[in-house]
């Protein structure tokens, strides 16, 4: 059984994992990223959820910078897609940007290739086909994670660990308190072609329906399997419907290769980020800001307490693994927030790994600001005492 030592070990290669790894290596930490699939991006690429949701508040104010803004440009590096002109011009005014969301639709293959190219160019070691199977702890610290591979179990030791699995797998294995959500709906984003037009079809059951549609857990084997099967049935039903409606030559061209779960399992800390409770609220330990992809003119700050594990001093969460209530989870799981929390987790993890000390919030905020993360308490009407 072989063992490999890193400063920061990032588990999960979705947007949160990408941002975590970039932030960690740029802070000077020897970093690896372990991903169970065979490409980066998670739902943003393999799941075909190819809309990079807004980095702004809808009123002309940019909320997320740093790696979150870098990755929106990475997503269209090899085309197609364009950043809205008002957001591409540095001299554009708030009035010119108001009402225009800072978002793009991109091609998943281009995003996957560009993200991998970026991580490799920064010196990050990527391991694909690595499924987490266990971990080792020493007191209140994670000291190693175990991964199953085709040649046997591998152990990766580290000084800091980032849970970017999307399902809080690392947090669960590390005996952190977690919360599960078994109310996932059917999804089936896919590309169709009819000999003339390539089209993205965004299929899903009503997102906020509480009855009348099947529900699935993202941590139970039977539910995961059934979700995959039912999603493909959903796609086939859609194809049949379009053929019957006068489009006889249409067929599915590209379908998701991973299940489109929105919420499965997340870390539970002493502070749950909430869409309902925390709009316009500035936390003293804020590590980033986001808008609301569903509604305009709303602003949120993300607290460090939502990404920092409790029982394990060197464990951080990123993306939808972070601590949030039901409403906040709906904002935490999307691309911009995954990038924001990923950058904070990777930065904090590297600071801890390289100094052996827990990062002071003021110093973490200083480093994040230096790296382009937006932290502007003056934008918020309510402040933490």
Secondary structure by P-SEA (a helix, b strand, c coil): cbbbbbcbbbccccaaaaaaaaaaaaacccbbbbbccccccccccccccccccccccccccccccaaaaaaaaaaaccccccccccccccccccccccccccbbbbbaaaaaaaaaaaaaaabbbbbccccccccccccccccbbbbbccccbbbbbccbbbcccccaaaaaaaccbbbbbccccccccbbbbcccbbbbbbccccccccccbbbbbcccaaaaaaaaaaaaaaaaaaaaaaaaacccccccccccccccccccbbbbcccccccccccccccccccccccccccccbbbbbbcccccccccccbbbccccccccaaaaaaaacaaaaaaaaaaaaaaaaaaaaccccccaaaaaaaaaaabbbbbccccccccc
